[in-house]
Amino acid sequence: MPTSLLRRLSLALGFSLAASTAVAESWPQADWQSQPAQPSAAIAELEAYAFAPRDDVERKGVRTDALLVIRDGQIVYERYAEPTTAQTPHLSWSMAKSLLATTLGVAYGQGRFKLDAPVAQYYPPMADHPQIKIGHLLNWASGLAWQEDYEYAPLKSSVVAMLYTRGRDDMAAFTAAHEADAAPGTRFRYSSGDSNLLAAALRGMVGEQAYADYPWTALFGPLGISSATWERDASGTFIASSYAYMTARDLARVGLLMQRGGRWGERQLLPAAWVDFVATPFAGYQPQGFAPGDAVPGGHWWLNAELPGSTRPWPDAPADTIAALGHWGQGLYVMPQENLVVVRYADDRDGGFQHNELLKRVRAAFAVEVQP
């Protein structure tokens, strides 16, 4: 298995990572192999948190729609709450951003773009911002003025305007029309607009004809994902910020790909250099900036990295944990050190859900001690 930053970062942070090739690997074919864990007190404590009774009138409390745990490539735990089932393609919200990054990783391996190339090379409406590069967008560091406020501040929200009002017909063009308020690459600002600019740039990278089904031919098909739907705006651009749907089992395939360093079976679907990039903390990140789950931004993935002068965002999860995160508690968590992939679909509305608490309980129930 090619060495990736996930493995090198683990060693640098002081722990060793058991090679996944040390034992026979399990890969999902048409469906996942399943070896459900036996009931235990730790699983009961996990369920008490994830599936606790809640007040649906006030929309308060943790509301998990799906919880799926993959260990060593096999399902060890799976539970759903109505109306979600194993066959339900669930809305990803901002986990779509990490799906886009993974799709772009395939294009990167095909030589279709470079991280230091100007975005305008692939998306001409960015001609007024010639210094913004693809890598800047992937780090949410375009420097464009942007307000990523949701339902609590809709009048000043750039993302609400982009998704639902004046920007919805052409979301990338709406974002490109924003002024810059920082030099590219110098400041992290979480921006769904940056993600939709990347989606528009992908069209320029692969061409109009290939773009129509590129996520399927490049990523979903090779992984065996059959449930995916990805909405587009009126201009035909994938809404990479928010609107992809797939089942929990299919999303877990993306997690397994990342857990195994971009390799799917015998094929290196994502270059090791790409996995290195997305799992590297953005150098200009300051923890006081808004970041989902208080995690550290990488390349359109979220990291549990411990930066100088700050603690690990999720202290009860391994430092090499990476995640795709979305509004209202969506999460795809990848823990390479422990060969774990966790998918959580949810409808949390009151801010009570804590990523660290979920991961602490998942590890207590399913983590196997890793030998050096």
Secondary structure by P-SEA (a helix, b strand, c coil): ccccaaaaaaaaaccccccccccbbbbbccbbbbbcccccaaaaaaaaaccccccccccccccccbbbbbccccccbbbbccccccccccccccaaaaaaaaaaaaaaaacccccccccccccccccccccccaaaaaaccccccccccccccccccaaaaaccccccccaaaaaaaccccccccccccccaaaaaaaaaaaaaacccccccccccccccccccccbbbbbbccccccccccbbbbcaaaaaaaaaaaaacccccccccccaaaaaaaacccccccccccccccccccccccccccccccccccccccccccccccccbbbbbbbccccbbbbbbbccccccccaaaaaaaaaacccccccc
